[in-house]
Amino acid sequence: MVPHACAVLRDEAVVRDEAVVERVLAPSEQRFVRHGTYTGRSVSVTGPLDRAAVKAAFAALQRAFPVVTCRIGEDASGTGYLLRPGDALVGASVTEGDVESIGLPAQQLDPATQLAYLDVVAGAGRWRVTLFAHHSVADAGHCVDMLSRWWGWYTDIVESAPINVVPQDYPQSLEWHAARRGIVRGAVSGFEEVTGAPPPEAAAAGEPRPSSMARPRRIRLDQAVTARIVELGRHRGVSVNGLVTAALLRAYASETSDAAGDSVRLRCLYPVDLRSRLDPRVAPAAGTNMAGLASFAADVDPSGDVIELAQQISGRLHHDLSEGIVQQSVLHFPDFYGPNRIHSLAEHVAITNTGAVPLFRTPADLELTDYEIVYLSAHPRQSTGSAAVVTFPVYTFHGMLTVGLLGGADADRLLAAVREELTALSDEVINEETAAR
């Protein structure tokens, strides 16, 4: 496949035109401008494909969520602006191809044109649908909500039922929502334990490279193993997020420790969805990137007590939420991200747990067999960010816990270690039940 080349909209006259500019992007949104980052949700399907319904449902999505028809422009300094929609909308793409792979979509994704695309690849009785949404205007919660709405409209159209499309207002940033609730920047960022050496001088943006796709390698646990991990959390009074995070850190430590198996100092950073934690809560379509950041640092012993580590992780998160540290963490982002950053978060382990994927409403003759998270950089340029050593996307689909991996020297070995740690977690329930008899 020929790599896509994507132009970056850098017309000073455009980004200064008040009739065109909706607003300047906030720091939580600026993080994704430099590379033109789209977050993708890809679903594998068996059953008949209605091409007309695919296109009509996406057109309904564009009417319901007009922010996805907006554009992003940059000024000379690289600051991103949310621009109102252009003259023409790009509809859904439906092509024939390999439904097993997820390559670059058939149509070029361009933030200067619009901020969400739908790519459908059809095979013999199978197809794959991938919704790409620019990460500056849609995080996991917003992207999954849009995909769920699309499936609902697709189903209604196929079944000849009327559809109801209610246009939403443009979503606001986490910074905006924080200000509306009186949240102010505190003396503590919450990242102190994971902050490294000062960053090197930020590089100029340079010319964009061709579009690139990142499809994480992954493992999936069956429903029984997943259910036992959930039960272990309930029984021991620790969150599933804490258990999974502990298992991932132990797996990484086991692959990076020396021959003596000594403990490894690890620094972990992970997003926390604040939609339900703000008062009043924020609807999926009302916020762009509504994740604060939480951190955890510890000397991780691969042979230590995993439950104790999970309790430490959960306890730290509970403290930082109760003290409002996570809620105001976004107000410290300019110190850690972008060209004016003064601190570094490099070399951390990133874990993004987006929770359970909702059940999508589909026609009766369709079956959704798989779900993946992918990322596409429309115009990658030299980074100014703080790179993670590895990133673990985590989610549950059809009751099966899935862990992906981006980065790492030996992905196969690390994923094998992750599976071993998570399987051992599920065995804790069996062992405890056996001991109680």
RAZI-V360737 format. One record per residue. N is the residue number from 1. OMEGA is omega in whole degrees, -180 to 180 (* if undefined). BURIAL is 1 if it has 24 or more other C-alpha atoms within 12 Angstrom, else 0. Layout:
[[N:OMEGA:BURIAL] [N:OMEGA:BURIAL]]
This chain:
[[1:180:0] [2:180:0] [3:176:0] [4:171:1] [5:-174:0] [6:177:1] [7:177:1] [8:-178:1] [9:-179:1] [10:-180:1] [11:-177:1] [12:180:0] [13:-179:0] [14:-175:1] [15:175:1] [16:-177:0] [17:-178:0] [18:178:0] [19:-178:0] [20:-174:1] [21:172:1] [22:177:1] [23:172:1] [24:180:1] [25:179:1] [26:-180:1] [27:179:1] [28:180:1] [29:180:1] [30:-177:1] [31:-172:1] [32:-178:1] [33:-171:1] [34:-177:1] [35:-175:1] [36:-171:1] [37:172:1] [38:172:1] [39:-174:1] [40:173:1] [41:-172:1] [42:-176:1] [43:175:1] [44:-172:1] [45:168:1] [46:-178:1] [47:-175:0] [48:179:0] [49:175:1] [50:-175:1] [51:-179:1] [52:-180:0] [53:176:1] [54:-177:1] [55:-179:1] [56:180:1] [57:178:1] [58:175:1] [59:177:1] [60:178:1] [61:180:1] [62:177:1] [63:-177:1] [64:-177:1] [65:-174:1] [66:178:1] [67:-178:1] [68:176:1] [69:176:1] [70:-180:1] [71:174:1] [72:174:1] [73:-180:1] [74:173:1] [75:-174:1] [76:-180:0] [77:-179:0] [78:177:1] [79:-177:1] [80:179:1] [81:172:1] [82:-178:1] [83:179:1] [84:-175:1] [85:177:1] [86:-174:1] [87:-174:0] [88:177:0] [89:176:1] [90:-179:1] [91:179:1] [92:177:1] [93:176:1] [94:-178:1] [95:173:0] [96:179:0] [97:-179:0] [98:-177:0] [99:179:1] [100:-177:0] [101:172:1] [102:179:1] [103:175:1] [104:-178:1] [105:-176:1] [106:179:1] [107:-178:1] [108:173:1] [109:-174:1] [110:178:1] [111:178:1] [112:-180:1] [113:174:1] [114:-167:1] [115:172:1] [116:180:1] [117:175:1] [118:-178:1] [119:179:1] [120:177:1] [121:-175:1] [122:173:1] [123:-179:0] [124:179:0] [125:179:0] [126:177:1] [127:179:1] [128:178:1] [129:-179:1] [130:175:1] [131:176:1] [132:177:1] [133:-179:1] [134:-173:1] [135:177:1] [136:-177:1] [137:-179:1] [138:172:1] [139:-177:1] [140:-177:1] [141:-179:1] [142:-179:1] [143:-179:1] [144:177:1] [145:178:1] [146:179:1] [147:178:1] [148:178:1] [149:180:1] [150:179:1] [151:178:1] [152:179:1] [153:177:1] [154:-179:1] [155:180:1] [156:-178:1] [157:178:1] [158:-177:1] [159:177:0] [160:176:0] [161:179:0] [162:178:0] [163:-179:1] [164:-177:0] [165:179:0] [166:-179:0] [167:179:0] [168:172:0] [169:174:0] [170:179:1] [171:178:1] [172:-178:1] [173:175:1] [174:178:1] [175:179:1] [176:-180:1] [177:178:1] [178:-179:1] [179:-180:0] [180:-178:0] [181:176:0] [182:179:0] [183:-179:0] [184:179:0] [185:178:0] [186:-179:0] [187:-177:0] [188:179:0] [189:-173:1] [190:-177:1] [191:-172:1] [192:-176:1] [193:-178:1] [194:-180:1] [195:-178:1] [196:-179:0] [197:178:0] [198:-177:0] [199:173:1] [200:179:0] [201:-176:0] [202:180:0] [203:174:0] [204:-176:0] [205:-180:1] [206:-180:0] [207:180:0] [208:174:1] [209:178:0] [210:179:1] [211:179:1] [212:-179:1] [213:173:1] [214:178:1] [215:-175:1] [216:165:1] [217:-175:1] [218:170:1] [219:176:1] [220:175:1] [221:179:1] [222:-174:0] [223:-178:0] [224:179:0] [225:179:1] [226:-179:1] [227:180:1] [228:177:1] [229:177:1] [230:180:1] [231:178:1] [232:178:1] [233:179:1] [234:-176:0] [235:-176:0] [236:177:0] [237:179:0] [238:-176:1] [239:175:1] [240:177:1] [241:178:1] [242:180:1] [243:-177:1] [244:178:1] [245:178:1] [246:-180:1] [247:-180:1] [248:179:1] [249:177:1] [250:179:1] [251:179:1] [252:179:1] [253:-179:1] [254:-179:1] [255:-178:1] [256:180:1] [257:-180:0] [258:-176:0] [259:-179:0] [260:179:0] [261:-180:0] [262:179:0] [263:-177:1] [264:177:1] [265:-179:1] [266:176:1] [267:-173:1] [268:179:1] [269:180:1] [270:-179:1] [271:177:1] [272:180:1] [273:-177:1] [274:-177:1] [275:-178:1] [276:-176:0] [277:173:1] [278:-178:1] [279:0:0] [280:-178:0] [281:-175:0] [282:179:1] [283:-178:1] [284:-176:1] [285:-175:1] [286:-178:1] [287:179:1] [288:177:1] [289:-171:1] [290:-178:1] [291:164:1] [292:179:1] [293:175:1] [294:-178:1] [295:178:1] [296:177:1] [297:-179:1] [298:168:1] [299:-173:0] [300:179:1] [301:-179:1] [302:180:1] [303:-178:0] [304:-177:0] [305:-177:0] [306:180:1] [307:179:1] [308:178:0] [309:179:1] [310:178:1] [311:177:1] [312:180:1] [313:-179:1] [314:179:1] [315:178:1] [316:180:1] [317:179:1] [318:179:1] [319:-175:0] [320:175:1] [321:-178:1] [322:179:0] [323:179:0] [324:-177:1] [325:-180:1] [326:-177:1] [327:-179:1] [328:-177:1] [329:-178:1] [330:-178:1] [331:176:1] [332:-175:1] [333:-179:1] [334:179:1] [335:-173:1] [336:-177:1] [337:174:1] [338:-172:1] [339:-178:1] [340:-177:1] [341:180:1] [342:178:1] [343:180:1] [344:173:1] [345:-176:1] [346:175:1] [347:175:1] [348:172:1] [349:-178:1] [350:178:1] [351:-179:1] [352:-179:1] [353:-178:1] [354:173:1] [355:-176:1] [356:175:0] [357:-179:1] [358:175:0] [359:179:0] [360:177:1] [361:-175:0] [362:172:1] [363:-174:1] [364:-176:0] [365:177:0] [366:173:1] [367:175:1] [368:-171:1] [369:-178:0] [370:-178:1] [371:-179:1] [372:172:1] [373:179:1] [374:179:1] [375:178:1] [376:174:1] [377:-176:1] [378:179:1] [379:-177:1] [380:176:1] [381:-178:1] [382:-172:0] [383:169:1] [384:-175:1] [385:178:1] [386:-170:1] [387:173:0] [388:175:1] [389:173:1] [390:174:1] [391:178:1] [392:168:1] [393:-177:1] [394:175:1] [395:178:1] [396:-180:1] [397:-177:1] [398:177:1] [399:-179:1] [400:179:1] [401:-180:1] [402:176:1] [403:176:1] [404:-179:1] [405:170:1] [406:-178:1] [407:-178:1] [408:-176:1] [409:-178:0] [410:-174:0] [411:-178:1] [412:-180:0] [413:-179:0] [414:178:1] [415:175:1] [416:178:1] [417:177:1] [418:179:1] [419:-180:1] [420:-180:1] [421:-178:1] [422:176:1] [423:177:1] [424:176:1] [425:-179:1] [426:179:1] [427:178:0] [428:180:1] [429:-180:1] [430:-179:0] [431:-180:0] [432:178:0] [433:179:0] [434:-179:0] [435:-178:0] [436:-178:0] [437:*:0]]
